Amino acid sequence: MSEFAKAFYESHFPLESLKYAFVTTVVQEKTMPFLRDHIYLSQEGLGFPPKEPQTWESPSPEFCGILGTPIGKVVAALVLCAYGQSVKRIPRIVTFHTGSNPCEYNLRFDIEDV
């Protein structure tokens, strides 16, 4: 999957221009409940769904948990495949909601130089 995503991106843009990887309307069967039950509901005082985007910085437990989900692993594999080791990294993940559906999760993986 990561090779395909890299090839598709490179067919339209230079690889060096990739700064973010967005995953919209997350419905993956393991990622969605993990976000709801272990990320949002475990945060004291954080409503569900949160009104504002939530930023999870590396190496927080929440960041590591999201990166360990199936979707997080795909994005991490894309970055590793596209650039190799010790070139780029994912320093933060932003979770946010759009629309009125509380289950409409979106993820933004920030990509930057090491």
C-alpha positions as CSV (number, residue, x, y, z in Angstrom):
1,M,0.0,0.0,0.0
2,S,2.7,2.5,0.9
3,E,4.5,1.9,-2.4
4,F,1.3,2.5,-4.3
5,A,0.6,5.7,-2.3
6,K,4.1,7.0,-2.9
7,A,3.9,6.3,-6.7
8,F,0.5,8.0,-6.9
9,Y,1.7,11.1,-5.1
10,E,4.9,11.3,-7.2
11,S,2.8,11.1,-10.4
12,H,1.3,14.5,-9.4
13,F,3.7,16.3,-7.1
14,P,7.4,16.2,-6.1
15,L,7.9,13.9,-3.1
16,E,9.7,16.7,-1.3
17,S,6.4,18.7,-1.2
18,L,4.7,16.2,1.1
19,K,4.1,17.9,4.5
20,Y,0.9,16.2,5.7
21,A,-1.0,12.9,5.3
22,F,-4.7,13.3,5.8
23,V,-7.1,10.4,6.5
24,T,-10.7,11.5,6.3
25,T,-13.8,9.8,7.6
26,V,-12.0,7.1,9.5
27,V,-14.1,3.9,9.6
28,Q,-11.4,1.3,10.0
29,E,-12.7,-1.2,12.5
30,K,-9.8,-1.0,15.0
31,T,-8.8,2.6,14.6
32,M,-12.2,4.2,15.1
33,P,-13.0,2.5,18.5
34,F,-9.5,3.1,19.7
35,L,-9.8,6.8,19.0
36,R,-13.1,7.0,20.8
37,D,-12.5,4.7,23.8
38,H,-8.8,5.1,24.5
39,I,-7.9,8.6,23.2
40,Y,-10.9,10.8,23.7
41,L,-12.8,9.2,26.6
42,S,-9.6,8.7,28.6
43,Q,-8.9,12.4,28.6
44,E,-10.4,14.1,31.6
45,G,-12.5,17.1,30.7
46,L,-12.4,16.4,26.9
47,G,-15.9,16.2,25.5
48,F,-16.9,13.8,22.8
49,P,-16.5,14.6,20.1
50,P,-14.1,17.5,21.0
51,K,-15.2,20.9,19.6
52,E,-11.6,21.8,18.7
53,P,-8.9,19.8,16.9
54,Q,-6.7,17.8,19.3
55,T,-2.9,17.7,18.8
56,W,-0.9,14.7,19.9
57,E,2.8,15.2,20.1
58,S,5.5,12.5,19.9
59,P,6.3,10.6,22.1
60,S,3.1,11.0,24.2
61,P,1.2,7.8,24.9
62,E,-1.8,9.0,22.8
63,F,0.5,9.8,19.8
64,C,2.1,6.3,20.1
65,G,-1.3,4.7,20.4
66,I,-2.6,6.4,17.3
67,L,0.5,5.6,15.3
68,G,0.1,2.0,16.4
69,T,-3.4,1.7,14.8
70,P,-3.7,0.1,11.4
71,I,-4.1,3.5,9.8
72,G,-1.1,4.9,11.7
73,K,1.0,2.0,10.6
74,V,0.1,2.6,6.9
75,V,1.1,6.3,7.2
76,A,4.3,5.4,9.0
77,A,5.1,2.9,6.3
78,L,4.5,5.5,3.6
79,V,6.9,7.9,5.2
80,L,9.6,5.2,5.8
81,C,9.1,3.8,2.2
82,A,9.1,7.2,0.6
83,Y,12.2,8.7,2.3
84,G,14.1,5.9,4.1
85,Q,15.3,5.9,7.6
86,S,16.4,9.1,9.5
87,V,15.2,11.5,6.7
88,K,11.6,12.4,7.7
89,R,9.5,11.8,10.8
90,I,6.0,12.2,12.0
91,P,6.2,14.6,15.0
92,R,2.5,15.1,15.7
93,I,-0.9,13.8,14.8
94,V,-4.0,16.0,14.8
95,T,-7.5,14.5,15.3
96,F,-10.6,16.5,14.3
97,H,-14.2,16.2,13.4
98,T,-16.2,17.6,10.5
99,G,-19.9,17.7,10.1
100,S,-22.5,16.8,12.7
101,N,-21.7,13.1,12.8
102,P,-19.7,12.4,16.1
103,C,-18.2,9.3,14.5
104,E,-16.7,11.2,11.6
105,Y,-13.0,11.1,12.7
106,N,-10.3,12.7,10.6
107,L,-6.5,12.4,11.1
108,R,-3.7,14.7,10.0
109,F,-0.2,13.3,10.2
110,D,2.5,16.0,10.1
111,I,5.7,15.1,8.2
112,E,8.9,17.0,8.7
113,D,12.7,16.6,8.3
114,V,14.6,14.8,11.0
